[in-house]
């Protein structure tokens, strides 16, 4: 099978699968390039309300295909950062479902998701020190925001892998599931995510990510959306709300 990113949309959830089984789902140059336009198309799809990123089989992503570093390491890193930033900017909830190795560029992508669920036995590592690569400033800041400076330094200085339990303890992952339970938990959680107000989620995502120039924008969106009135009415009538506000494009 040629290395590729595949995707499908089911019940308002887009699932993007990293497929490169010959190299434990390592990302090739073409795959890095393909991710931003794919995410842009899914962001514009009103039928998509959440996104799951995962790897084929029993591995999430072993990082960048090392062959991509033989030409221009700077170009390879720029492509990875562009893909990471596109994922971080995706305007709807994103979730990384992790099995096996989540290393290097794989950890970079997982960290760019809003939520991370891992199966027991998963291993995480940030490995530029093994290659003499300077980890991007934006990626370093994102890692620090997740795990704190001490753990980020440990991961970056050593390049050592940590298990799912330690990843949970440090905040790198949100939940660790027993073997065989990951898919069900992802399905349950995404079902909750797509049932909630996309307006609330989109505003909260921007605020949590540190954006400070859109308060007035989101107040105006809330006034015109009808979601608050619908949410209150549904609560009083003891029914599921039917929220209508939708994200169509990022920003």
C-alpha positions, 0 to 999 in steps of 0.5 A: 500500500502506498503511504497515504492519509485516508478519511471518512465521515460517519455520524458527523465525525471525520476520521483521518487515518495515517496509513504507512504500515511498512514504516509504522505509519511514518509521515512522508513528505507527500503526507505532510503536504496532504494534511492541511488541504484535507483539514481545510476541506473537512473544516468547510463541511457543515456535516463534520462536527468533530475529527478523529486522527488515528493510525492504521493498525496497532501504531499511531505514527512513528514520526517523520519518514527519515528519508525526508530529512536527507534532502532539506531538513529545514523544508521537511520541518516546515512541512511538519509544522504547517501540518501541525498548525493546520490541525491545531487551527481546525475549528471543531473538536479534534481527538487523537486516538493512539495505539502503539508508538506515537513518536516524533512527528506523530507526537507533534500531531497528537499534541496539536489535537484538542484531546488525546485518548490512548490504549494501554501499551502506547508509547510517546516520545519527542525525539529530535535530540536523537537526530540533532534537530532543533525542535520548532519553537511553536511545537515546543511551546505547545508541548510545554502548555500540555505537560509543563516545562519540566516534563517537556525538557525531559522529553526533548533533552532525552528523546526517551519514550514514556508509557501511557501511564506516565503520559496520563500523569503528565497531561500528555493524554487525557484518558488511557483505555484497556486494550480493546476499549479505545474504539468504543470510548472514542465513539462514545466521546465523539457522540457527546461532542457532536451533540453539543453546541458547536458555537460553545466549542468553537469559542472555547477552543479559541479562548483556551488556545490563548486568542484574545482579540475575538471576544466581541466576535463571539458575543455577537455570534452568541446573540445571533445564533439562537443556540442559547435560547434552544439550549434553555428551552430543551433543558426546560422541556427535558429534550435533546437540544437542536443546535443550529450554529455551525462552523464553516471556515476557520478563523 
